[in-house]
Amino acid sequence: MDDRMEEEVDEIELPNSEVVIKYNAAADIANRALAAVVKEAVAGRKIVDLCAGGDKVINEGVAATYGRLKDKGVAFPTCVSVNNCVGHFSPLSSDTSVLNDGDLVKIDLGVHIDGFIATVAHTMVVTANASVPIVGKQADVICAAHFAGEIAHRLIKPGNKNTQVTEAINQVAAQYKVNVVEGVLSHQMKRFVIDGNNIIISKSSLEHKVDEFEFQENQCYSVDIVMSTGEGKTKDLGEQKTTIYKRSVDQNYLLKMKASRYVFNEINTRFPTLPFTLRALDESKARLGITELLSHDLVSPYPVLYEKEGEFVAQFKFTVIISSSETKRLTSHPLPYVNSNLKIEDTGLNQILATGTKRTKKNSNKKKKANKPKSDAAAAPSEAMDTN
């Protein structure tokens, strides 16, 4: 971005009403793209087709809004990660991987309008009969991720701290006898910035720490919750090549290879600040040219990570805006039908779930009670996702 654009980025932020409208517009497209991928996620469907289909819905959606605006599109490429694959699986067109019945599938994507970003991720299980509940370890990990997200949503409000959210996420994991995946971060988002400096870490350790901060009004966050039936430790097994990258805006280098210069020019023109997939470029040139860019730190990779074989990983991600009256959730999708034998027994966690997300005096006790999520997660999808 040039200096003039950087000045504009600084000037246009929340609570500007036009900014709120653009966040909501991006969220609406993200929700539609997610729903489209969920609908097509059936046994035998190629994963690359699902990813390309999600990106297509995004691009068609942004094309139909803000006609004169050029800066809009995919903020995070559609990923479809299965079972013990933790995330970032968005393969190239030559990949032949398909979904199988019983697979636990994580769908992750993002949209931006004029740099204002909405992200969303959802977990489902491939089944020919959605009326039969998901049970066992799959149900436990889905419930853990879902309710950790519900509690995080309620704790993200002015005056609370990121460390409170981290603690609660880990408490929920213990209730469902699963583990929080290490290294997962939830970021504050700003215009053209998907990974801002205010960070909620899902699991603190000696190797993974972030600074404590207090939430404030007029902030936007991408809340990312990832749980595992395994130890919660991830590895890059080298089985799948990285296809998602983000431009390192503070780095420059005079590239030597023609393919590298092509890739770098495409990135600077089309994806100057937000993540992209090599599939969005000329794939043959992209695969050849990306290596030189990596060697000179011109791009940052999003590697495909895995848990241990045989384990299941569930993810829910959503975008929230903190206002004076509520923490509003912009992105979501109805839960699959799950029935875990475990539930949240902790009194403190259940009290948080009962609080709701609105902070106005108009919120009656009756309304709060009616909208309280059920911690056994055996409810119908529409009930389980109501967070007001």
Secondary structure, 3 states (H helix, E strand, C coil): CCHHHHHHHHHCCCCCHHHHHHHHHHHHHHHHHHHHHHHHCCCCCEHHHHHHHHHHHHHHHHHCCCCCCCCEEEEEEEEEEECCEEECCCCCCCCCCECCCCCEEEEEEEEEECCEEEEEEEEEECCCCCCCCECHHHHHHHHHHHHHHHHHHHHCCCCCEHHHHHHHHHHHHHHCCCEECCCCEEEEEECCECCCCCEEECCCCCCCCCCCCECCCCEEEEEEEEEECCCCCCECCCCCCCCEEEECCCCCCCCCCHHHHHHHHHHHHHCCCCCEEHHHCCHHHHHHHHHHHHHCCCEEECCCEECCCCCCEEEEEEEEEECCCEEEECCCCCCCCECCCCCCCCHHHHHHHCCCCECCCCCCHHHHHHCCCCCCCCCCHHHHCCCC
